Amino acid sequence: MRRLSANSIKRSRTRGLASLLAVATACAHPSPSAAPSAPGTEPELRIGLSEQSSISLGGDGELIVTDDGNGQLLGSIAVGTRWSVIPDSGGTGVRVVQPDGTVSDPHPGLFAVNVSEGRFAMADGRPYRGRLNVVRAGTRVLLINRVAVENYVASVVGSEMGARRPNEQAAVLAQAIVSRTFALRNRGRWEARGLDAFADTRDQVYGGVASEEPQTLEAARATAGWVLMYDGELIDAFFHSTCGQSTAAVEEVFKSATPKPYLRAVSDAKKGGGYYCDISPRYKWREQWDGAKLRAILSRTLPAVMAVGGDGLQPITNLEITRTTPSGRVGELRIVFAHGDVRVAGPDVRSVLRPSSGSLLSSQAFELTVTRDASGRVSRVVAEGVGSGHGVGFCQWGALGRAQAGQNYQAILSTYFPGTKVAKLY
């Protein structure tokens, strides 16, 4: 597919618009696939950016807008001008509202393609590579970025790792391979929504051009098409912030997960003492609850994972860890009430024993200290733990520590995903 430059458009405006219309028509409603494209072909991903009552298109570059059903040209958004896209209240499509208030006929969806050299397609003030697609989603509109895998990877790695020092580049390269593998392994899993991934923690955090760093662009280029394979298949490339002292086997953390040889517990200990990820600001953590706060939190969280009495939570008389996993994480938490008890499985512990902020508990690796009042009720609970995130697979801070220690990206990846191989997919 030939890319039109701004100069070629200036030389032949009509011919340029015709070519763009052909591109938009050919790309409308592509055939979805959960499998990678054929060798030698870089896939395009459909990334769900946001779902809102309206989307603003336009910015510092000219955009050509087409109907995504038939490729019909709808117009050109000039530099500095913005169009709003809203749901069609009477149907299943969308409408365009121009600056003068003119509202278009309904369309099944819209494509916006940048035609200004050195500029990007912009939505709600944020720049994106590739094309923007707006479709209706219930009573709102869904903004989708259709972007090449390597551009997606550069942004994701920027969001996940940020700017790093030169001696940490091996970790950045490793993250690029992990993020690419994750994206391609999970391609099409949101097919019911017409997406390959969301731009948040449901998949990987993606911020478009704003999240790119020179290092991450270089990492995407240097590892283009490289993925992690096991027995000839793309792996489940789980990653997290900080493992603590050991990563976790996948079955320790996720319900009904099938054990995988490359997703087993791996020690993060250094030979000379300490742990590679102990440089993380999230390496150690502490949370505490008084009796009233603990009871209020459990009243909200326990019903989501098990049946509890509907007439209010009984007084709590104890919390204890009754089982730990091979990697040292909580495998079962027992909560004792005035009459009876419940046992929370390890995979549910982080969502049940939440901090006061309401977020998930930092990790599943912790110890408890329980204080009771004169009546035998729990008056204070302190949890002290290590790590941040689920702990399965690639430890980001551990990778940074290993890179600082001189390990290359191959050594880092083979440690966190034992038995896997790096292969070039395209």
Residue pairs with C-beta under 8 A, 6 or more apart in sequence:
1 23
2 19
4 16
4 19
4 20
4 115
5 117
6 115
6 116
6 117
6 118
7 117
8 16
9 16
9 17
9 115
16 115
17 64
17 73
20 64
20 66
20 113
20 115
21 66
21 71
21 72
21 73
22 71
23 113
24 64
24 66
24 68
24 71
24 111
24 113
24 131
25 66
25 70
25 71
26 71
27 111
27 131
27 146
28 68
28 69
28 70
28 71
28 111
29 68
29 69
30 44
32 188
32 191
33 187
33 188
34 187
34 188
34 189
34 191
35 187
36 43
36 184
36 187
36 227
36 234
36 425
36 426
37 43
37 426
38 426
39 425
39 426
40 426
41 426
42 148
42 149
42 150
42 224
42 225
42 426
43 148
43 149
43 184
43 187
43 426
44 130
44 146
44 147
44 148
44 149
45 146
45 147
45 148
45 149
45 152
45 183
45 187
45 196
45 197
46 133
46 144
46 145
46 146
46 194
46 195
46 196
46 197
47 144
47 145
47 146
47 147
47 152
47 195
47 196
47 197
47 198
47 199
47 206
48 142
48 143
48 144
48 190
48 193
48 195
48 197
48 198
48 199
49 123
49 128
49 143
49 144
49 145
49 199
49 206
49 208
50 124
50 142
50 143
50 199
51 137
51 140
51 141
51 142
51 143
52 140
52 141
52 143
53 86
53 87
53 139
53 140
53 141
54 84
54 85
54 86
54 97
54 141
55 84
55 85
55 123
55 124
55 134
55 141
55 143
56 82
56 83
56 84
56 85
56 123
56 124
56 125
57 63
57 65
57 77
57 82
57 83
57 84
57 85
57 110
57 112
57 121
57 122
57 123
57 132
57 134
58 77
58 78
58 80
58 81
58 82
58 83
58 122
59 79
59 80
59 82
59 119
59 120
59 122
59 125
59 127
60 79
60 80
60 116
60 119
60 122
60 127
61 79
61 114
61 115
61 116
61 118
61 119
61 120
61 121
61 122
62 76
62 77
62 78
62 79
62 114
62 115
62 116
62 119
63 76
63 77
63 112
63 113
63 114
63 115
63 121
63 122
64 73
64 76
64 77
64 112
64 113
64 115
65 73
65 74
65 75
65 76
65 77
65 83
65 96
65 110
65 111
65 112
66 72
66 73
66 74
66 110
66 111
66 113
67 74
67 107
67 108
67 109
67 110
67 111
68 107
68 108
68 109
68 110
68 111
68 133
68 135
69 107
69 108
69 109
74 96
74 104
74 107
74 110
75 96
77 83
77 112
79 116
81 99
82 99
83 96
83 97
83 98
83 99
84 96
84 97
85 94
85 95
85 96
85 97
85 110
85 134
85 141
86 94
86 95
86 97
86 141
87 93
87 94
87 95
87 136
87 137
87 138
87 139
87 140
87 141
88 94
88 95
88 106
88 136
90 106
91 106
92 108
92 136
93 106
93 107
93 108
93 109
93 136
94 106
94 107
94 108
94 109
94 110
94 134
94 135
94 136
94 141
95 103
95 104
95 105
95 106
95 107
96 103
96 104
96 107
96 110
97 103
97 104
98 104
108 135
109 133
109 134
109 135
109 136
110 133
110 134
110 135
111 131
111 132
111 133
112 121
112 123
112 131
112 132
112 133
112 134
113 121
113 131
113 132
114 120
114 121
114 122
119 127
120 127
120 128
120 129
120 208
120 209
121 127
121 128
121 129
121 130
121 131
121 132
122 128
123 132
123 143
124 143
126 207
126 208
126 209
126 210
127 208
127 209
127 210
128 145
128 147
128 208
128 209
129 145
129 147
129 148
129 151
129 208
129 209
130 145
130 146
130 147
130 148
130 151
131 145
131 146
131 147
132 143
132 144
132 145
132 146
133 143
133 144
133 145
133 146
134 141
134 142
134 143
134 144
135 141
135 142
135 144
135 194
136 142
137 193
142 193
142 194
144 194
144 195
145 199
145 206
145 208
149 180
149 183
149 184
150 180
150 220
150 221
150 224
151 220
152 183
152 206
153 176
153 179
153 180
153 183
153 216
153 219
153 220
154 176
154 212
154 216
154 217
154 219
154 220
155 206
155 207
155 208
155 209
155 211
155 212
155 216
156 179
156 183
156 204
156 205
156 206
156 211
157 172
157 175
157 176
157 179
157 213
157 216
157 219
157 220
158 207
158 211
158 212
158 213
158 216
159 204
159 205
159 206
159 207
159 211
160 175
160 179
160 204
160 205
160 239
160 396
161 171
161 172
161 175
161 216
161 396
162 213
163 213
163 215
164 171
164 172
164 215
164 400
167 403
167 404
168 400
168 403
168 404
169 215
169 219
169 403
170 399
170 402
170 403
170 407
170 408
170 409
170 412
171 396
171 399
171 400
171 402
171 403
171 409
171 412
172 215
172 216
172 219
173 219
173 222
173 223
173 409
174 394
174 399
174 403
174 409
174 412
174 413
175 219
175 239
175 394
175 396
175 399
176 216
176 219
176 220
176 222
176 223
176 226
177 223
177 226
177 227
177 228
177 409
177 413
177 422
178 228
178 237
178 239
178 393
178 394
178 413
179 204
179 237
179 239
180 223
180 225
180 226
180 227
181 227
181 228
181 234
181 235
181 237
182 203
182 204
182 237
182 238
182 239
183 196
183 197
183 203
183 204
184 227
184 234
184 425
185 234
185 235
185 236
185 237
186 196
186 197
186 203
187 196
187 197
188 196
189 196
189 197
190 196
190 197
190 198
197 203
197 204
197 206
199 205
199 206
199 207
200 206
205 211
223 409
224 426
225 424
225 425
225 426
226 422
226 423
226 424
226 425
227 234
227 422
227 423
227 424
227 425
228 234
228 235
228 237
228 413
228 417
228 420
228 421
228 422
228 423
229 235
229 420
229 421
229 422
229 423
230 260
230 261
230 262
230 417
230 419
230 420
230 421
235 260
235 262
235 417
235 420
236 250
236 260
236 263
236 393
237 393
237 394
237 417
238 250
238 263
238 390
238 392
238 393
238 394
239 393
239 394
239 395
239 396
240 388
240 389
240 390
240 391
240 392
240 393
240 394
240 395
240 396
241 280
241 282
241 387
241 388
241 389
241 395
241 396
241 397
242 277
242 280
242 282
242 283
242 363
242 386
242 387
242 388
242 389
242 395
242 396
242 397
242 398
243 268
243 277
243 387
243 389
243 391
243 395
243 397
243 398
244 268
244 275
244 277
244 283
244 328
244 363
244 365
244 385
244 386
244 387
244 391
245 267
245 268
245 269
245 275
245 328
245 365
245 386
245 387
246 265
246 266
246 267
246 268
246 327
246 328
246 391
247 265
247 266
247 268
247 327
247 391
247 392
247 393
247 395
247 398
247 416
248 265
248 325
248 327
248 329
248 364
248 390
248 391
248 392
249 259
249 263
249 264
249 265
249 325
249 326
249 327
249 392
250 257
250 258
250 259
250 260
250 263
250 264
250 392
250 393
251 257
251 258
251 259
252 265
252 325
252 326
252 327
252 329
252 331
252 346
252 347
252 364
252 391
252 392
253 329
253 346
253 347
253 364
253 390
253 391
253 392
254 347
254 390
254 392
255 345
255 347
255 348
261 418
261 419
262 417
262 418
262 419
262 420
263 392
263 393
263 417
264 418
265 325
265 326
265 327
266 415
266 416
266 418
268 275
268 276
268 277
268 395
268 398
269 275
269 276
270 276
270 401
270 405
275 283
275 398
275 401
276 395
276 397
276 398
276 399
276 401
276 402
276 405
277 283
277 387
277 395
277 397
277 398
277 400
277 401
278 401
279 397
279 400
279 401
279 404
280 388
280 397
282 362
282 387
282 388
282 397
283 386
283 387
283 388
283 397
284 384
284 385
284 386
285 362
285 363
285 384
285 385
285 386
285 388
286 382
286 383
286 384
286 385
287 355
287 361
287 362
287 382
287 383
288 380
288 381
288 382
288 383
289 297
289 356
289 380
289 381
290 379
290 380
291 316
291 373
291 377
291 378
291 379
291 380
293 356
294 316
294 378
294 381
295 313
295 315
295 316
297 353
297 354
297 356
298 313
298 316
298 335
298 352
298 353
299 312
299 313
301 351
301 352
301 353
301 354
302 308
302 313
302 335
302 342
302 344
302 352
304 351
304 352
305 344
305 345
305 348
305 351
305 352
306 342
306 344
308 342
313 337
314 337
314 338
314 339
314 340
315 337
315 338
315 377
316 335
316 336
316 337
316 377
316 378
317 336
317 337
317 338
317 372
317 376
317 377
317 378
318 334
318 335
318 336
318 370
318 372
318 378
319 333
319 334
319 335
319 336
319 368
319 370
319 378
319 381
320 333
320 334
320 336
320 368
320 370
321 330
321 332
321 333
321 334
321 367
321 368
322 332
322 333
322 334
322 343
323 330
323 331
323 332
323 346
324 330
324 331
325 331
325 346
325 364
327 365
327 391
328 365
329 346
329 363
329 364
329 365
329 391
330 346
330 349
330 364
330 365
330 366
331 345
331 346
332 343
332 344
332 345
332 346
333 343
333 344
333 346
333 349
333 352
333 353
334 341
334 342
334 343
334 344
335 341
335 342
335 343
335 344
338 377
344 352
344 353
346 364
349 361
349 364
350 360
350 361
350 362
350 363
350 364
351 360
351 361
353 361
353 383
354 360
354 361
355 361
361 383
361 385
362 385
362 387
362 388
362 389
363 385
363 386
363 387
363 388
363 389
363 390
363 391
364 387
364 390
364 391
365 385
365 386
365 387
365 391
366 383
366 384
366 385
366 386
367 383
367 384
367 385
368 381
368 382
368 383
369 381
369 382
369 384
370 378
370 380
370 381
371 378
371 379
371 380
371 381
372 378
372 379
373 379
393 416
393 417
394 413
394 416
394 417
395 416
398 416
399 412
399 416
402 411
402 412
402 415
403 412
407 415
410 422
413 420
413 422
414 420
